[in-house]
């Protein structure tokens, strides 16, 4: 049976601020789920709620239909937003220690720690103190700490922040591989292009409420049709400004991006473009995730 | 005194400590496993045991611990050995006699007894020979039957040693005898006058009895408890603060409950503290036996055991409070204002009991403080040192301390759980307990 994390009706207030407001969504196994929202939207609070690090005013977090206890949490992996490792402890010892806290034997934890350090390309730092590592390598070790016990659910708060392209590639690949190996993977990020590349689905929250959720492809193809048109000699896309039932969302490099109302046929747009000059590009486009996000949080 | 044995014991202790605390080599294969296989009991205690074991491992590894341990070892060894060295130096003084009649010899023996001095009277062939013996250090003083007394260096008025007391008494006695003879007293009359004794002077208040060995041990114990508690409670405070500051606590609390984490930390650091204190007491006992110190006689060992018991109880009581205080801070400068109010009862109890031991009589205040958990770790060992605590009083005080510990542990776990994940500045305790902080 596939694993499933379910969040239902989560509510939590801090004084007069509603950090979570009837938040519900689920994270199925086998795919990477992006958890998006502006700063202060409630992402970190949600993640802490999954691990029982704060008390909820209402709602429940369930794993495979059951409430989550300490036994279940041992099978979860967590990478908090504010990275946390013992600065003066050796990398290998630290991972082994964290593995043992999750119920592994000393030997299994040691082997797993070394395995993850190799996979994340920092095995040569196993006997270094954490504080001597670069930011990027500390980030990799932090991810290894979340993975060392082979968790069924992986919750990562901004795992890609501050990484160089190589680090992003390595960690991104690990997340995808883990999801495809049957884990539930939930991660937050403000790097929406990366999320679009890595995630199969997303949950977007704002002011503690869910404002959009679904598959990335599904969300991108939802809403009005979009076309990108380039007409030779009309760099300002003046031809498009005269059309009815069409709005011009962007003109860049002589290319006009148009949003069509439901009743507007695409032939009408193509014919209008041809009438204006030689058409060198006419392509249907889907929304970028960044557009989906901006639209969702501006409601 | 047996200097060879002393040196051997000190050397063995130092080597033992060095071996125990030696930094473990980091072997290339296996690269990990630094925490493995030492204390299997941690498996029985689950996550709490693992947390405690990490604390023990990290503390033993630290340079600070090794330096402090060696320093304390040296101080304790000195406290045991130095008094015996001083005592040995004050052994029988050798007094050379020149042209001394049997009656003079008898009189000199009597004077030694009167003055409370231990002297060996050695017959010398001549005054020059005796003078040479004095210069060479073979003799400590010379008395001639022809009315001459010699010492190597002038006697200072402040010198209260046995030899000084004896020489002064001989000088006075022989001078008086000479005066009797000059006054024309018969031998019988002179003897009657010589037996004259000063009239006793009575005081309204009783005099202070000299400190017993048990009281001295209590004094050392109270100081040791203060030093160990101060050191390890500070470690507890800093340890919790550092876990919060480095944010590792959020990773840990995702798996371990706050009470488990807190208990593991308190247990781990407490184990190191107890091990260090036990080692110090053990070394003190072995050294005391080797050098014939009074520490192993009478009720002194009982006072040592009481010291260890109250060190544990004191740590147990205070460690929770210090750990909770550590969870309120995330910077060094915030620690100062948190530690001050916590250490106030600790310092108060320490000073009151230190003064009590020095005055030679436990005050009523000490008798009251012995039943209050914050001050009992100092007051109860003090009463034991004075022999003024029966077993049921000891047990009652220990029970009160344990009950107090349960209370503060409950409070500390509540504070810790609520405060340790709050970042961005010092958490205010009042807001926290009122539940309005976030």
HADDOCK unambig.tbl for C-alpha pairs under 7 A between the chains (distance, minus, plus):
assign (segid A and resid 14 and name CA) (segid B and resid 438 and name CA) 5.77 0.50 0.50
assign (segid A and resid 15 and name CA) (segid B and resid 436 and name CA) 6.74 0.50 0.50
assign (segid A and resid 51 and name CA) (segid B and resid 254 and name CA) 5.36 0.50 0.50
assign (segid A and resid 53 and name CA) (segid B and resid 254 and name CA) 6.76 0.50 0.50
assign (segid A and resid 70 and name CA) (segid B and resid 255 and name CA) 6.95 0.50 0.50
assign (segid A and resid 73 and name CA) (segid B and resid 255 and name CA) 6.03 0.50 0.50
assign (segid A and resid 74 and name CA) (segid B and resid 255 and name CA) 5.73 0.50 0.50
assign (segid A and resid 78 and name CA) (segid B and resid 251 and name CA) 6.71 0.50 0.50
assign (segid A and resid 80 and name CA) (segid B and resid 251 and name CA) 6.96 0.50 0.50
assign (segid A and resid 82 and name CA) (segid B and resid 247 and name CA) 6.39 0.50 0.50
assign (segid A and resid 83 and name CA) (segid B and resid 247 and name CA) 6.24 0.50 0.50
assign (segid A and resid 84 and name CA) (segid B and resid 246 and name CA) 5.50 0.50 0.50
assign (segid A and resid 84 and name CA) (segid B and resid 247 and name CA) 4.24 0.50 0.50
assign (segid A and resid 84 and name CA) (segid B and resid 248 and name CA) 3.61 0.50 0.50
assign (segid A and resid 84 and name CA) (segid B and resid 251 and name CA) 6.48 0.50 0.50
assign (segid A and resid 85 and name CA) (segid B and resid 246 and name CA) 6.48 0.50 0.50
assign (segid A and resid 85 and name CA) (segid B and resid 247 and name CA) 6.98 0.50 0.50
assign (segid A and resid 85 and name CA) (segid B and resid 248 and name CA) 4.68 0.50 0.50
assign (segid A and resid 86 and name CA) (segid B and resid 246 and name CA) 6.73 0.50 0.50
assign (segid A and resid 86 and name CA) (segid B and resid 248 and name CA) 6.36 0.50 0.50
assign (segid A and resid 92 and name CA) (segid B and resid 32 and name CA) 5.12 0.50 0.50
assign (segid A and resid 93 and name CA) (segid B and resid 32 and name CA) 5.68 0.50 0.50
assign (segid A and resid 93 and name CA) (segid B and resid 33 and name CA) 6.18 0.50 0.50
assign (segid A and resid 93 and name CA) (segid B and resid 34 and name CA) 5.82 0.50 0.50
assign (segid A and resid 93 and name CA) (segid B and resid 35 and name CA) 6.79 0.50 0.50
assign (segid A and resid 101 and name CA) (segid B and resid 47 and name CA) 5.75 0.50 0.50
assign (segid A and resid 102 and name CA) (segid B and resid 255 and name CA) 6.71 0.50 0.50
assign (segid A and resid 106 and name CA) (segid B and resid 36 and name CA) 6.16 0.50 0.50
assign (segid A and resid 110 and name CA) (segid B and resid 32 and name CA) 5.85 0.50 0.50
assign (segid A and resid 110 and name CA) (segid B and resid 33 and name CA) 6.11 0.50 0.50
assign (segid A and resid 126 and name CA) (segid B and resid 31 and name CA) 6.84 0.50 0.50
assign (segid A and resid 127 and name CA) (segid B and resid 31 and name CA) 6.75 0.50 0.50
